Amino acid sequence: MTRDDHVLLLTRVVAALIIPILILAVLALYLNPGQTAQNFAWTIRPRMTAMAMGAGYLMGAYFFVRVLTTSRWHRVAAGFLPITAFTTAMALATILHLDRFHNGQWNAILWEVLYAITPVVILFTWLLNRRTDPGTPEANDATVPRFTRRAVAVMGTVALLSALILFVQPQFAIRIWPWSLTPLTARVFAGWLLLPGIAGIYLCRECRWSGWRIPLESVTVANVFILIATVIAWNDWRPSNPLTLLFIAGIVGALLLLPTLYLFFERRTVTTVVRD
């Protein structure tokens, strides 16, 4: 296979098939959080849970649009292993809580088929397309310093360990979470935590800024819409819970830090990159 960093046709087809499903999830969860009994695979309460999930699926839709339209594989490569981990967690959560689903309805069937297939398809796509990456920077690319990569890896490790704890011990998540959860939604949010967890560890080895750009854009999209959801569904929160302040501070902090980091590296593009 030619190492010219091209995006395989298979990768584009997978992205094209996934995008409409993610948009359906956004419509059902973010725009109609009170109608999940009719419009989603299972009934979700409170609204904040549905809207947070919807923001995550919007992030996914943005990412796969970029996969569909980008000309270079390494720009989106960092998203595929995190998505593999996430979809695997969703599959396991579905098996463990199958009684909570609207079994027999089209939306539940779509969910079950989607998460039965995507863990394998996404991983296979990554394994195949990664062979096209020559590992070289783009022209005028910037280098992400080792310190930044290690810091992101540390945060990713914390997120990964937190996700594993919450998935194995959903009752612990229910006790500490800043709004109400069920065992199913606790495990679902553990799956969402796997995304930054695996991505942070993966990006530790990616020194090309061009390999960071789209993942950071995608995460910023999610944080913007989670913050909006927080305002809309504030009544679902537990203000006395210490994690409420920590959660909101984390979202606001990310919305300040990520664009700052993004602009810094966009302005730091150089003609020749020395990989460290």
C-alpha positions as CSV (number, residue, x, y, z in Angstrom):
1,M,0.0,0.0,0.0
2,T,1.3,3.4,-1.0
3,R,2.4,5.5,2.0
4,D,1.1,8.8,0.6
5,D,-1.2,9.6,3.5
6,H,-4.4,9.2,1.5
7,V,-7.8,8.4,3.0
8,L,-9.1,5.1,1.7
9,L,-12.4,4.8,0.0
10,L,-13.5,2.4,2.7
11,T,-12.8,5.1,5.4
12,R,-14.9,7.6,3.5
13,V,-17.7,5.1,3.0
14,V,-17.8,4.3,6.7
15,A,-17.9,8.0,7.6
16,A,-20.7,8.6,5.1
17,L,-22.8,5.8,6.5
18,I,-22.2,6.9,10.1
19,I,-22.9,10.6,9.7
20,P,-26.7,10.3,9.1
21,I,-27.1,8.0,12.2
22,L,-25.2,10.5,14.4
23,I,-27.4,13.3,13.1
24,L,-30.5,11.3,14.0
25,A,-29.1,10.9,17.5
26,V,-28.5,14.6,17.8
27,L,-32.1,15.4,16.7
28,A,-33.5,12.9,19.2
29,L,-31.3,13.6,22.2
30,Y,-30.2,17.3,22.0
31,L,-33.2,18.9,20.3
32,N,-35.9,16.7,21.8
33,P,-34.5,15.5,25.2
34,G,-38.0,15.1,26.6
35,Q,-39.2,12.7,23.9
36,T,-36.7,9.9,24.2
37,A,-39.5,7.5,25.2
38,Q,-40.8,7.8,21.6
39,N,-37.7,8.8,19.7
40,F,-34.7,6.9,21.1
41,A,-33.5,3.4,21.8
42,W,-34.4,3.7,25.5
43,T,-36.1,6.3,27.7
44,I,-33.5,8.8,29.1
45,R,-34.1,11.0,32.1
46,P,-33.2,13.7,33.1
47,R,-32.9,16.0,30.1
48,M,-29.2,16.8,30.9
49,T,-28.3,13.2,30.3
50,A,-29.9,13.2,26.9
51,M,-28.5,16.6,25.9
52,A,-24.9,15.7,27.0
53,M,-25.1,12.5,24.9
54,G,-26.5,14.6,22.0
55,A,-23.6,16.9,22.3
56,G,-21.3,13.9,22.1
57,Y,-23.0,12.6,19.0
58,L,-22.7,16.1,17.4
59,M,-19.0,15.9,18.1
60,G,-18.9,12.6,16.3
61,A,-20.9,13.9,13.4
62,Y,-18.4,16.8,13.0
63,F,-15.5,14.4,13.2
64,F,-16.8,12.1,10.5
65,V,-17.6,15.0,8.3
66,R,-14.0,15.9,8.5
67,V,-13.0,12.3,7.8
68,L,-15.2,12.4,4.7
69,T,-13.7,15.7,3.4
70,T,-10.0,15.6,4.5
71,S,-7.3,14.7,2.0
72,R,-4.8,13.2,4.5
73,W,-5.4,10.3,6.8
74,H,-3.1,11.3,9.7
75,R,-5.3,14.4,10.3
76,V,-8.1,12.1,11.6
77,A,-6.2,9.0,12.6
78,A,-6.3,9.9,16.3
79,G,-10.0,9.6,16.5
80,F,-10.4,6.0,15.4
81,L,-9.0,4.0,18.4
82,P,-11.0,6.2,20.9
83,I,-14.1,5.6,18.9
84,T,-13.4,1.9,18.9
85,A,-13.2,1.9,22.7
86,F,-16.3,4.0,23.0
87,T,-18.4,1.8,20.7
88,T,-17.1,-1.3,22.5
89,A,-18.3,0.2,25.8
90,M,-21.7,1.0,24.2
91,A,-22.0,-2.6,23.0
92,L,-21.2,-4.0,26.5
93,A,-23.5,-1.6,28.2
94,T,-26.3,-2.7,25.8
95,I,-25.7,-6.3,26.6
96,L,-25.7,-5.6,30.4
97,H,-28.9,-3.5,30.3
98,L,-30.8,-5.0,27.4
99,D,-34.0,-4.9,29.5
100,R,-34.0,-1.1,29.5
101,F,-34.3,-0.9,25.7
102,H,-37.4,-0.5,23.6
103,N,-36.8,-3.9,22.1
104,G,-38.5,-4.4,18.8
105,Q,-38.8,-0.7,18.0
106,W,-36.7,0.6,15.0
107,N,-34.6,3.0,17.1
108,A,-33.6,0.2,19.5
109,I,-32.8,-2.2,16.6
110,L,-30.7,0.6,15.0
111,W,-28.8,1.1,18.2
112,E,-28.2,-2.6,18.7
113,V,-27.1,-3.2,15.1
114,L,-24.9,-0.1,15.1
115,Y,-22.9,-1.1,18.2
116,A,-22.7,-4.7,17.2
117,I,-20.9,-3.7,14.0
118,T,-19.0,-0.4,14.6
119,P,-16.4,-1.7,17.1
120,V,-15.1,-4.1,14.5
121,V,-15.6,-1.8,11.5
122,I,-13.9,1.2,13.1
123,L,-10.9,-0.8,14.3
124,F,-10.5,-2.6,10.9
125,T,-10.6,0.8,9.1
126,W,-7.9,2.2,11.4
127,L,-5.7,-0.9,10.9
128,L,-6.1,-0.7,7.2
129,N,-5.7,3.1,6.6
130,R,-2.8,3.6,9.1
131,R,-0.6,1.8,6.5
132,T,-0.8,4.9,4.3
133,D,0.7,7.2,6.9
134,P,4.4,7.9,6.1
135,G,4.8,9.6,9.5
136,T,6.1,12.8,8.0
137,P,4.9,16.3,8.8
138,E,3.0,18.4,6.3
139,A,4.6,21.5,4.7
140,N,4.4,24.4,7.2
141,D,3.4,22.0,10.0
142,A,4.2,22.8,13.6
143,T,5.6,20.4,16.2
144,V,3.7,19.7,19.4
145,P,6.3,19.8,22.2
146,R,7.0,16.7,24.3
147,F,5.8,18.5,27.4
148,T,2.3,19.2,25.9
149,R,2.0,15.7,24.6
150,R,2.9,14.2,28.0
151,A,0.5,16.5,29.8
152,V,-2.3,15.4,27.5
153,A,-1.3,11.7,28.0
154,V,-1.5,12.2,31.8
155,M,-5.0,13.7,31.5
156,G,-5.9,10.9,29.1
157,T,-4.7,8.3,31.6
158,V,-6.8,9.9,34.4
159,A,-9.9,9.9,32.1
160,L,-9.2,6.3,31.1
161,L,-8.9,5.1,34.7
162,S,-12.0,7.0,35.7
163,A,-14.0,5.5,32.8
164,L,-13.0,2.0,33.8
165,I,-14.0,2.6,37.4
166,L,-17.3,4.1,36.5
167,F,-18.1,1.3,34.1
168,V,-17.3,-1.5,36.6
169,Q,-18.9,0.4,39.5
170,P,-21.9,2.3,38.1
171,Q,-23.4,2.7,41.5
172,F,-20.4,4.8,42.5
173,A,-21.0,7.0,39.5
174,I,-24.6,7.4,40.5
175,R,-23.6,8.5,44.0
176,I,-21.1,11.1,42.9
177,W,-22.5,12.4,39.5
178,P,-23.8,16.0,39.5
179,W,-27.1,15.0,38.1
180,S,-29.2,11.8,38.3
181,L,-28.0,8.7,36.5
182,T,-29.1,5.1,36.1
183,P,-26.7,2.1,35.9
184,L,-27.1,2.2,32.1
185,T,-26.4,5.9,31.7
186,A,-23.5,5.6,34.2
187,R,-21.9,3.1,31.9
188,V,-22.7,5.1,28.8
189,F,-20.9,8.2,30.3
190,A,-18.0,5.9,31.2
191,G,-17.9,5.1,27.5
192,W,-17.8,8.8,26.6
193,L,-14.9,9.2,29.0
194,L,-13.0,6.6,27.1
195,L,-12.8,9.0,24.1
196,P,-10.5,11.6,25.7
197,G,-8.8,8.9,27.7
198,I,-7.6,6.9,24.6
199,A,-7.2,10.0,22.5
200,G,-4.9,11.6,25.1
201,I,-2.7,8.5,25.2
202,Y,-2.7,8.2,21.4
203,L,-1.7,11.8,20.8
204,C,1.3,11.5,23.1
205,R,3.0,9.9,20.2
206,E,1.7,12.3,17.6
207,C,4.1,15.3,17.3
208,R,2.5,16.8,14.1
209,W,0.1,19.6,14.9
210,S,-1.8,18.6,11.8
211,G,-2.7,15.4,13.6
212,W,-4.1,17.3,16.6
213,R,-6.2,19.9,14.7
214,I,-9.3,18.0,14.0
215,P,-9.5,16.1,17.3
216,L,-9.3,19.4,19.1
217,E,-11.9,21.0,16.9
218,S,-14.2,18.0,17.6
219,V,-13.8,18.2,21.4
220,T,-14.5,22.0,21.3
221,V,-17.8,21.4,19.5
222,A,-18.8,19.0,22.2
223,N,-17.9,21.3,25.0
224,V,-19.7,24.3,23.5
225,F,-23.0,22.3,23.3
226,I,-22.6,20.7,26.7
227,L,-22.2,24.2,28.2
228,I,-25.4,25.3,26.4
229,A,-27.2,22.2,27.7
230,T,-26.0,23.0,31.2
231,V,-27.8,26.4,31.0
232,I,-31.0,24.9,29.4
233,A,-31.2,21.9,31.8
234,W,-29.8,23.6,35.0
235,N,-32.8,22.3,37.0
236,D,-31.4,18.8,36.6
237,W,-28.2,19.6,38.4
238,R,-27.4,19.2,42.1
239,P,-25.8,22.5,43.0
240,S,-24.7,21.2,46.4
241,N,-22.7,18.4,44.8
242,P,-19.0,19.4,44.8
243,L,-18.6,17.8,41.3
244,T,-21.1,20.3,39.9
245,L,-18.7,23.2,40.3
246,L,-15.8,21.0,39.1
247,F,-17.7,19.8,36.1
248,I,-18.7,23.3,35.0
249,A,-15.2,24.7,35.7
250,G,-13.8,21.9,33.5
251,I,-16.1,22.7,30.6
252,V,-15.4,26.4,30.8
253,G,-11.6,25.8,31.3
254,A,-11.6,23.6,28.2
255,L,-13.4,26.2,26.2
256,L,-10.7,28.7,27.2
257,L,-7.7,26.4,26.9
258,L,-8.5,24.5,23.7
259,P,-9.0,27.5,21.4
260,T,-5.9,29.2,22.9
261,L,-3.9,26.0,22.2
262,Y,-5.4,25.8,18.8
263,L,-4.5,29.4,17.8
264,F,-1.0,29.1,19.3
265,F,-0.1,26.1,17.1
266,E,-1.8,27.6,14.1
267,R,0.4,30.6,14.3
268,R,3.5,28.5,15.0
269,T,3.6,26.7,11.8
270,V,7.1,26.3,10.4
271,T,8.6,25.2,7.1
272,T,10.9,22.5,8.5
273,V,9.9,20.3,11.4
274,V,12.4,18.5,13.6
275,R,10.6,15.6,15.2
276,D,11.6,15.0,18.9
